[in-house]
């Protein structure tokens, strides 16, 4: 595959996440053409108008949109954000039933107008919905996957960078598993620069302890709940991280990202969508089977898989 010329991104859902994703894509120049689709005509037309008014100040990307599914025609990437949003105190799994029905209704119509697109599911619970979506569409797993823990990983790297006194780009660590309550960091592989996480120290930044790392992991896991409690939704960071995934696809970057695909014989796990380090390119997302896990991390991954398998089974 190669870089996609004259690329088109469609964002499905004009709520806070979808609009933020479209905004981030315009600002970053993620795709040449951006479309925003939602069944709420007045809402989506207003969002498109507001975004279009600012295109003098962005790059060469343009924006269209509306409540007719034809706006998605010819898309190379479709990012799905439509669905009921997470309420304060509500887990992502509790959202599953409502959003699964929305997705099952929408996907066949999207496939009619964008049959060759890569589909990225952001709607929560994104892991469970990815399994159901792959079942419903029959698309190969590399072509329909979730944004997964790309945002959670960014949250982790931000907190570690603050603690270590370095730039976020110098932190090499991943959150894997469920995008939700059973997610966990791959501490066994985490480094700052080339230094293992527990060995890092610099003036004013003493070594971290395992207890401190555990606290950081909990803060990252619960970060969305804190944002939702304060402002009702998370939107800016997920919009940016979704735009970044789109860029890796359209640019055929072969970037390593912890997206969530339906796994096949991944360390013995089958038929469950979990976030693991994966190569993201114009072909979609391919899990890296060689990723090492400690024995404890294997147990955590299996626990995450069991949780999501149970949730998917109840909705099938």
C-alpha positions as CSV (number, residue, x, y, z in Angstrom):
1,X,0.0,0.0,0.0
2,X,1.0,3.6,-0.3
3,X,0.0,7.1,0.8
4,X,-3.6,7.8,-0.2
5,X,-3.9,10.8,-2.5
6,X,-7.0,13.1,-2.4
7,X,-8.0,11.3,0.8
8,X,-11.5,11.4,2.3
9,X,-12.4,11.0,6.0
10,X,-16.0,10.7,7.2
11,X,-16.8,11.2,10.8
12,X,-20.1,9.6,11.9
13,X,-21.7,11.5,14.7
14,X,-21.8,15.2,15.2
15,X,-21.8,15.2,19.0
16,X,-18.9,16.5,21.1
17,X,-16.5,13.6,20.1
18,X,-17.4,13.6,16.4
19,X,-17.2,17.4,16.0
20,X,-13.9,17.4,17.9
21,X,-12.5,14.7,15.7
22,X,-13.5,16.6,12.6
23,X,-12.1,19.8,14.0
24,X,-8.8,18.1,14.9
25,X,-8.6,16.5,11.4
26,X,-9.1,20.0,9.8
27,X,-6.5,21.6,12.0
28,X,-3.9,18.8,11.5
29,X,-4.7,18.3,7.8
30,X,-5.4,14.6,8.5
31,X,-7.3,14.2,5.3
32,X,-7.8,16.3,2.1
33,X,-11.6,16.0,2.5
34,X,-13.5,15.7,5.7
35,X,-17.2,14.8,5.9
36,X,-19.4,14.9,9.0
37,X,-22.5,12.7,9.0
38,X,-25.4,12.6,11.6
39,X,-29.1,11.9,11.4
40,X,-29.8,15.1,13.3
41,X,-30.0,17.5,10.3
42,X,-30.0,20.8,12.1
43,X,-27.2,19.8,14.4
44,X,-24.8,18.4,11.8
45,X,-25.4,21.3,9.4
46,X,-24.6,23.8,12.1
47,X,-21.4,22.0,13.1
48,X,-20.3,21.8,9.4
49,X,-21.0,25.5,8.9
50,X,-19.1,26.4,12.0
51,X,-16.1,24.3,10.9
52,X,-16.3,25.6,7.3
53,X,-16.1,29.2,8.5
54,X,-12.7,28.6,9.9
55,X,-11.1,26.8,7.0
56,X,-9.3,30.0,5.9
57,X,-7.1,29.5,9.0
58,X,-6.4,25.7,8.5
59,X,-4.6,23.9,5.7
60,X,-5.9,22.7,2.4
61,X,-8.6,20.4,3.9
62,X,-12.3,21.1,3.2
63,X,-15.4,20.1,5.1
64,X,-18.8,18.9,4.0
65,X,-21.6,17.2,5.8
66,X,-25.3,16.5,6.4
67,X,-27.9,13.9,7.4
68,X,-27.8,12.1,4.0
69,X,-25.5,9.1,4.2
70,X,-24.3,9.9,0.7
71,X,-21.9,12.4,2.3
72,X,-19.7,9.4,3.2
73,X,-19.5,8.2,-0.4
74,X,-16.0,7.2,-1.4
75,X,-14.5,7.6,2.0
76,X,-11.1,6.0,2.6
77,X,-11.5,6.1,6.4
78,X,-14.8,6.2,8.4
79,X,-14.5,7.1,12.1
80,X,-17.7,6.1,14.0
81,X,-18.4,8.2,17.1
82,X,-22.3,8.0,17.0
83,X,-24.1,6.7,20.0
84,X,-25.3,7.4,23.5
85,X,-22.7,9.2,25.5
86,X,-21.3,7.9,28.8
87,X,-23.0,9.4,31.9
88,X,-21.3,10.2,35.2
89,X,-20.8,7.0,37.1
90,X,-21.7,4.8,34.1
91,X,-19.2,2.2,32.9
92,X,-18.4,1.8,29.2
93,X,-19.8,-1.7,29.3
94,X,-23.2,-0.4,30.5
95,X,-23.4,1.6,27.3
96,X,-23.1,-1.5,25.2
97,X,-26.7,-2.5,24.4
98,X,-27.9,0.9,23.2
99,X,-24.8,1.6,21.1
100,X,-24.7,-1.9,19.6
101,X,-28.1,-1.5,18.1
102,X,-27.2,1.9,16.7
103,X,-24.1,0.4,15.1
104,X,-25.9,-2.6,13.6
105,X,-28.4,-0.4,11.9
106,X,-25.8,2.0,10.6
107,X,-23.0,-0.2,9.3
108,X,-24.7,-1.8,6.3
109,X,-25.7,1.6,5.0
110,X,-22.2,2.9,5.4
111,X,-20.8,-0.1,3.6
112,X,-23.0,0.6,0.6
113,X,-21.5,4.1,0.1
114,X,-17.9,3.4,1.4
115,X,-17.3,-0.3,0.7
116,X,-13.5,0.0,0.6
117,X,-13.0,2.1,3.7
118,X,-11.1,1.4,6.9
119,X,-13.5,1.6,9.8
120,X,-12.4,3.0,13.1
121,X,-14.8,2.6,16.0
122,X,-14.6,5.3,18.7
123,X,-18.1,4.8,20.2
124,X,-18.0,3.1,23.6
125,X,-17.7,0.4,24.7
126,X,-15.4,0.4,21.6
127,X,-13.9,-3.1,22.1
128,X,-17.2,-4.9,22.4
129,X,-18.7,-2.9,19.6
130,X,-15.7,-3.9,17.4
131,X,-16.5,-7.6,17.8
132,X,-20.1,-7.1,17.0
133,X,-19.3,-4.8,14.0
134,X,-16.9,-7.3,12.6
135,X,-19.5,-10.1,13.0
136,X,-22.1,-7.9,11.3
137,X,-20.0,-6.8,8.4
138,X,-17.8,-9.7,7.7
139,X,-14.9,-7.3,7.1
140,X,-11.4,-8.6,7.8
141,X,-10.3,-7.6,11.3
142,X,-7.6,-5.3,10.0
143,X,-10.2,-3.1,8.3
144,X,-12.6,-2.6,11.2
145,X,-11.0,-1.8,14.6
146,X,-11.3,0.5,17.6
147,X,-9.4,3.5,18.7
148,X,-8.8,1.4,21.8
149,X,-6.2,2.6,24.3
150,X,-4.4,5.1,22.0
151,X,-5.9,7.9,24.2
152,X,-5.2,6.0,27.4
153,X,-1.6,5.6,26.3
154,X,-1.4,9.3,25.7
155,X,-2.7,10.0,29.2
156,X,-0.1,7.6,30.6
157,X,2.8,9.2,28.8
158,X,1.6,12.6,29.8
159,X,1.6,11.7,33.5
160,X,4.9,9.9,33.3
161,X,6.5,12.8,31.5
162,X,5.4,15.2,34.1
163,X,6.8,13.0,36.9
164,X,10.1,12.3,35.1
165,X,10.7,15.9,33.9
166,X,10.9,14.9,30.2
167,X,8.8,15.5,27.0
168,X,5.9,13.1,26.4
169,X,7.5,12.0,23.2
170,X,10.5,10.6,25.2
171,X,8.2,8.3,27.2
172,X,7.8,4.8,25.7
173,X,4.9,3.0,27.4
174,X,1.6,1.5,26.5
175,X,-1.8,0.9,28.0
176,X,-3.2,-2.4,26.7
177,X,-6.3,-4.5,27.1
178,X,-9.8,-3.2,27.4
179,X,-10.4,0.5,26.8
180,X,-12.0,0.6,30.3
181,X,-11.8,-0.7,33.8
182,X,-9.5,-3.8,33.1
183,X,-6.9,-1.9,31.1
184,X,-3.3,-1.9,32.4
185,X,0.2,-0.6,31.5
186,X,2.9,-2.8,30.0
187,X,5.4,-1.8,32.7
188,X,7.8,-4.6,31.8
189,X,8.5,-2.8,28.5
190,X,8.2,0.9,29.6
191,X,11.2,3.2,29.2
192,X,12.0,6.8,29.3
193,X,14.4,7.3,26.4
194,X,16.4,4.0,26.7
195,X,16.1,3.8,30.5
196,X,13.8,1.3,32.1
197,X,11.0,3.1,33.9
198,X,12.1,2.2,37.5
199,X,15.7,3.1,36.8
200,X,15.0,6.7,35.6
201,X,16.2,9.6,37.7
202,X,17.3,13.1,37.0
203,X,17.9,16.3,39.1
204,X,14.7,17.0,40.9
205,X,13.1,13.7,39.7
206,X,14.0,10.8,42.0
207,X,13.3,7.2,41.0
208,X,9.7,6.0,40.9
209,X,8.5,3.2,43.0
210,X,6.2,0.3,42.0
211,X,3.5,1.7,44.3
212,X,3.8,5.1,42.6
213,X,3.4,3.4,39.2
214,X,0.3,1.6,40.5
215,X,-1.2,4.9,41.5
216,X,-0.4,6.4,38.1
217,X,-2.1,3.4,36.4
218,X,-5.2,4.0,38.4
219,X,-5.3,7.7,37.6
220,X,-5.0,6.9,33.9
221,X,-7.7,4.3,34.1
222,X,-10.1,6.6,35.9
223,X,-9.2,9.8,34.0
224,X,-12.3,9.7,31.7
225,X,-14.6,9.5,34.7
226,X,-13.0,12.6,36.2
227,X,-13.4,14.6,33.0
228,X,-17.0,13.4,32.5
229,X,-17.8,14.3,36.1
230,X,-16.6,17.8,35.6
231,X,-17.7,18.7,32.0
232,X,-20.1,15.9,30.9
233,X,-17.9,14.3,28.2
234,X,-14.4,13.8,27.0
235,X,-13.9,15.2,23.5
236,X,-10.7,17.1,22.8
237,X,-8.1,14.4,23.5
238,X,-10.2,11.6,21.9
239,X,-10.7,13.9,18.8
240,X,-6.9,14.4,18.5
241,X,-6.1,10.8,19.0
242,X,-8.7,9.7,16.5
243,X,-7.2,12.2,13.9
244,X,-3.8,10.7,14.6
245,X,-5.0,7.2,13.8
246,X,-6.5,8.5,10.6
247,X,-3.2,10.0,9.6
248,X,-1.4,6.7,10.2
249,X,-3.9,5.0,7.8
250,X,-4.0,7.6,5.1
251,X,-0.2,8.2,5.2
252,X,0.5,4.5,5.2
253,X,2.8,5.1,8.1
254,X,3.2,1.7,9.6
255,X,3.0,3.4,13.0
256,X,2.8,1.3,16.1
257,X,-0.3,2.1,18.1
258,X,-2.4,0.2,20.7
259,X,-5.6,0.0,18.7
260,X,-8.2,-2.7,19.3
261,X,-8.7,-5.4,16.7
262,X,-10.5,-8.7,16.9
263,X,-7.6,-11.0,17.9
264,X,-6.7,-14.4,16.4
265,X,-4.4,-16.6,18.4
266,X,-2.8,-13.7,20.1
267,X,-1.0,-15.4,23.0
268,X,-3.9,-17.9,23.0
269,X,-6.6,-15.2,22.8
270,X,-9.2,-15.5,20.0
271,X,-12.4,-13.7,19.0
272,X,-12.1,-10.8,21.4
273,X,-11.1,-7.2,20.5
274,X,-8.4,-5.9,22.8
275,X,-5.8,-3.2,22.4
276,X,-2.3,-4.4,21.9
277,X,0.6,-2.7,20.1
278,X,-0.3,-2.9,16.4
279,X,1.0,-1.7,13.0
280,X,-1.4,0.9,11.5
281,X,-1.1,1.5,7.8
282,X,-3.2,1.9,4.7
283,X,-4.0,-1.8,5.0
284,X,-5.5,-1.2,8.5
285,X,-4.3,-2.5,11.8
286,X,-2.2,-5.7,12.4
287,X,-1.4,-6.8,16.0
288,X,2.3,-7.3,16.8
289,X,2.4,-10.9,18.0
290,X,5.9,-10.7,19.2
291,X,5.1,-8.1,21.9
292,X,6.5,-9.5,25.2
293,X,4.4,-9.7,28.4
294,X,5.5,-10.6,31.9
295,X,3.6,-13.4,33.6
296,X,1.5,-11.0,35.6
297,X,0.7,-9.0,32.4
298,X,-0.4,-12.2,30.7
299,X,-2.9,-12.7,33.6
300,X,-4.2,-9.2,33.3
301,X,-4.6,-9.6,29.5
302,X,-6.5,-12.8,30.0
303,X,-8.8,-11.1,32.6
304,X,-9.5,-8.3,30.3
305,X,-10.3,-10.7,27.5
306,X,-12.7,-12.7,29.7
307,X,-14.5,-9.5,30.7
308,X,-15.0,-8.4,27.1
309,X,-15.9,-11.9,25.9
310,X,-18.7,-12.1,28.5
311,X,-20.0,-8.6,27.5
312,X,-20.0,-9.5,23.8
313,X,-21.7,-12.8,24.4
314,X,-24.7,-11.2,26.1
315,X,-25.2,-8.9,23.1
316,X,-24.9,-11.4,20.3
